Structure formats: C-alpha cells, structure tokens
C-alpha cells in the first residue's frame, strides 16, 4: 500500500496520520495477504494487500469495515472467510 493511500485510510477512519502501521495477516482459505487497520474505538478496516490465486478473478471485495462489536474475528474481503488471526492455524491434512 502506498503512503498516499495509507494517509487517506487514516483520515477516513479518524486515525492519526503518523505511525499508522496496519497489522498484517493472511487469509487461511484463499491465502490473500490482508492489512488490518484498527481505530481508537476498536473498529477495524480490512484491506487486501495481495490477492490469493484462488480469488484473483472472483474476489468479492478489496476492503471491508468491521464494527467493534464483532469480537476478535475478522472477515476476508476477497472470499468472505471469517477467522481469528490470533487463533491457531488449522491446516487441512494431506491426502494419503
């Protein structure tokens, strides 16, 4: 994300424009890389930094606002998968 967009996001959601560093995570379903901006009130904006290959042509959205009452789970804008970024990663076991 370029600096101009980061400043725009910060102004749009009432964040201080200096030292706005998003938390970075990856969607467990589509493998898209996500930036999570948290406001002082606890609400979050999830932006897709890089789309995963499985949703490259079919992404639902590129940005999503999550109100503060949604708890720890976030939703991937690209594939609508809900997950807790601080929770354990559950890998699908390989085929035998």
N, C-alpha and C positions, 0 to 999 in steps of 0.2 A: 504494500500500500504506500503510495507516495505521501510526502509530507503535507501537501495541499489538501488531500482527501482526509488525512488524519485530523487536521485542524478543523475542517468542515464538520466531520463527525463529532468532534469535541464540542464545537459551538452549537450544533444541532441538538445535542443531548445535555447541554448545560455543564459540561466538564471543563475544568481548567485546561487551557490550550497548551500549557507547558507540561512536560513529563507525562504525556498520555501514551502509555505503552499498553497495548492490548495483551491479554492472556492468550496464548496460542495453544490450540489443541487440534486433534484430528478426529473426524467422524469415524466411529467403528464400523459403520455399514458401507459407506461409499468412499472412504479414505480421503475426503476433501479436507484441506487444511483450513482451519477456522481461526479468526481473530475475535476475541470476546472483549468488548468494552463495557465496563461497569460504571454506572453513575453513582454519585454520592448517596442517592436514595435507595440503591440496591437493584434497580432495574438494569437490564443488560441489552446490548445490541450485539448480535452475532453476525459477522460478515464472512463471506467465503473469500479466502485469500487465493487458493488454488483449487480448482475443481478436480475431483477424482475422475478416473477414466470411465467408470460406470455411469456417471451422471453428466458427462461432458456435453451431451446434446439434449438432455432431458431435465436439466436442473429446474426445480420448482421455483426457486428464488435465489438471490445472491445476498440478501440481507434480511434480518428478522429481529423485531423488537420483542423482548421478553420482560413482562412486568415483574416486579419484585416479589409478588406472592406466589410465584411458580416454584419456589424452592431451589434446590441445587441443580436440578436437571436443566439442560439446555436442549434446544432442538436445532438440528442441522437444517439450514435454509434450503440446501440443494436436494436432500432426499427425505426430509421431514422425520428423520430418526431422532427420538428423544433418548438422551443418555446423560449420565452423571460423569463429568470429566474427571472428578476426583475418585471415582469408583474403580474397582478392579477391572482390568481388561479381560473380557471373556472371549477367547479365541475359539473358533469353530474347529473341532478336531478334524484332522485329515482323514481321507478315505483309506480303507485298508485293502 
